[in-house]
Amino acid sequence: MTLRAACLGFLAVAWVAAPARADDRDVLDYRRHLMITLNEQSAALGMILSGTVAGDAAAHLETIALTASYAAKAFEPHVEGGEARPEIWKKWPDFAKRMNDFARKTAAAAKTAREKGAASVNVLDALACKACHDLYRDETKR
C-alpha cells in the first residue's frame, strides 16, 4: 500500500466518522470567522479603492460575495450568541433578505468591476453592512 493510498483511506474514514452536526460553539465560531473575513476583505478593498495599495478590487469583491453567501447560510441554525442579537430569529425574513441581498449585490459589484473596472462600482451600495449591523449586531459582546 502506498503512502498516498493510506492517506486517502485515513481521510475517507475520518470524513465518514465526522459528526454530522456541529455543536453551538462551533456554529458561533464559524459565524465569527466568516464575519472577520468579511471585515478584513472590506478593509483590503477600501485600501485598494483609496489608492493606498495596488490590488485586484474585483477579486476582493468576489471573495466578499462568496463569504457573504456562506454567512447567510451560517445563520440558518437558530443558535443565539456571539455578537448576534436575538432579533435575527424574531425577524428572520428581514435578516435573511438582507444577507442574501448583500451576497447578490457584492457578486454583481464584482462582475461590474471585472468588466468595467473598479471605478464603475458603487461600493457603498454593495457594502451596506452598517444598516444590518445597526439592527442585528450587538457590538457590546465583542
C-alpha positions as CSV (number, residue, x, y, z in Angstrom):
1,M,0.0,0.0,0.0
2,T,1.4,3.3,-1.0
3,L,1.6,6.3,1.4
4,R,-0.9,8.2,-0.8
5,A,-3.4,5.3,-0.7
6,A,-3.0,5.1,3.1
7,C,-3.6,8.9,3.5
8,L,-6.6,8.8,1.3
9,G,-8.0,5.8,3.2
10,F,-7.5,7.7,6.5
11,L,-9.2,10.8,5.2
12,A,-12.2,8.7,3.9
13,V,-12.6,7.1,7.4
14,A,-12.2,10.4,9.2
15,W,-14.8,12.0,6.9
16,V,-17.3,9.2,7.4
17,A,-16.7,9.2,11.2
18,A,-17.0,13.0,11.5
19,P,-20.0,14.2,13.5
20,A,-23.0,15.2,11.3
21,R,-23.9,18.3,13.4
22,A,-21.7,20.9,14.8
23,D,-22.3,22.0,18.4
24,D,-23.4,25.5,19.2
25,R,-19.9,26.7,20.0
26,D,-18.8,25.5,16.5
27,V,-21.7,27.3,14.9
28,L,-20.8,30.6,16.7
29,D,-17.1,30.2,15.9
30,Y,-17.9,29.6,12.2
31,R,-20.0,32.7,12.0
32,R,-17.4,34.8,13.7
33,H,-14.7,33.6,11.3
34,L,-16.9,34.4,8.3
35,M,-17.7,37.9,9.7
36,I,-14.0,38.5,10.4
37,T,-13.3,37.5,6.8
38,L,-15.9,40.0,5.5
39,N,-14.4,42.7,7.6
40,E,-10.9,42.1,6.6
41,Q,-11.7,41.8,2.9
42,S,-13.7,45.0,3.1
43,A,-10.8,46.8,4.7
44,A,-8.4,45.5,2.0
45,L,-10.9,46.6,-0.7
46,G,-11.0,50.0,0.9
47,M,-7.2,50.3,0.7
48,I,-7.2,49.4,-3.0
49,L,-10.0,51.8,-3.9
50,S,-8.4,54.6,-2.0
51,G,-5.2,54.1,-3.9
52,T,-3.2,53.2,-0.7
53,V,-2.2,49.9,-2.2
54,A,-2.4,48.3,-5.7
55,G,-4.6,45.3,-5.9
56,D,-7.4,43.5,-7.6
57,A,-10.6,45.1,-6.3
58,A,-12.8,42.6,-8.3
59,A,-11.0,39.7,-6.6
60,H,-11.8,41.1,-3.1
61,L,-15.4,41.8,-4.1
62,E,-15.7,38.2,-5.4
63,T,-14.3,36.9,-2.0
64,I,-16.7,39.1,-0.1
65,A,-19.6,37.8,-2.3
66,L,-18.7,34.2,-1.7
67,T,-18.2,34.7,2.0
68,A,-21.5,36.6,2.3
69,S,-23.3,33.6,0.7
70,Y,-21.8,31.3,3.4
71,A,-22.6,33.8,6.1
72,A,-26.2,33.9,5.1
73,K,-26.4,30.1,5.5
74,A,-24.4,30.2,8.7
75,F,-27.2,31.9,10.5
76,E,-29.9,29.3,9.5
77,P,-29.2,27.2,12.6
78,H,-31.1,29.1,15.4
79,V,-28.1,29.4,17.7
80,E,-28.1,32.6,19.7
81,G,-24.9,34.1,21.0
82,G,-21.8,35.8,19.8
83,E,-22.5,39.3,18.6
84,A,-25.8,38.3,17.0
85,R,-28.9,39.8,18.6
86,P,-31.9,37.6,19.2
87,E,-33.8,39.9,16.7
88,I,-32.2,37.9,13.9
89,W,-34.5,35.0,14.6
90,K,-37.5,37.1,15.6
91,K,-37.3,39.0,12.3
92,W,-35.8,36.1,10.2
93,P,-37.3,37.1,6.9
94,D,-35.8,40.6,7.0
95,F,-32.4,39.4,8.2
96,A,-32.3,36.6,5.6
97,K,-33.3,39.0,2.8
98,R,-30.6,41.5,3.9
99,M,-27.9,38.8,4.0
100,N,-28.9,37.4,0.6
101,D,-29.1,40.9,-0.9
102,F,-25.6,41.5,0.4
103,A,-24.3,38.4,-1.3
104,R,-26.1,39.3,-4.5
105,K,-25.0,42.9,-4.6
106,T,-21.4,42.1,-3.9
107,A,-21.4,39.4,-6.6
108,A,-22.9,42.0,-9.1
109,A,-20.3,44.6,-8.0
110,A,-17.5,42.0,-8.6
111,K,-18.8,41.3,-12.1
112,T,-19.0,45.0,-12.9
113,A,-15.5,45.6,-11.5
114,R,-14.2,42.8,-13.7
115,E,-16.0,44.0,-16.8
116,K,-15.8,47.8,-16.5
117,G,-13.2,48.5,-13.8
118,A,-13.4,49.1,-10.1
119,A,-14.1,52.8,-10.5
120,S,-17.5,51.9,-12.0
121,V,-18.7,50.1,-8.9
122,N,-20.9,51.7,-6.2
123,V,-19.1,50.1,-3.3
124,L,-21.2,51.9,-0.7
125,D,-24.4,50.3,-2.1
126,A,-22.8,46.9,-2.3
127,L,-21.3,47.0,1.2
128,A,-24.2,48.3,3.2
129,C,-23.0,46.4,6.3
130,K,-23.9,49.1,8.8
131,A,-27.6,49.1,8.1
132,C,-27.8,45.4,9.1
133,H,-25.3,45.7,12.0
134,D,-27.4,48.5,13.5
135,L,-30.4,46.1,13.7
136,Y,-28.8,42.7,14.3
137,R,-25.3,43.0,15.8
138,D,-24.6,43.6,19.5
139,E,-21.2,45.3,19.5
140,T,-21.1,45.2,23.3
141,K,-20.4,41.5,23.1
142,R,-17.0,42.0,21.3
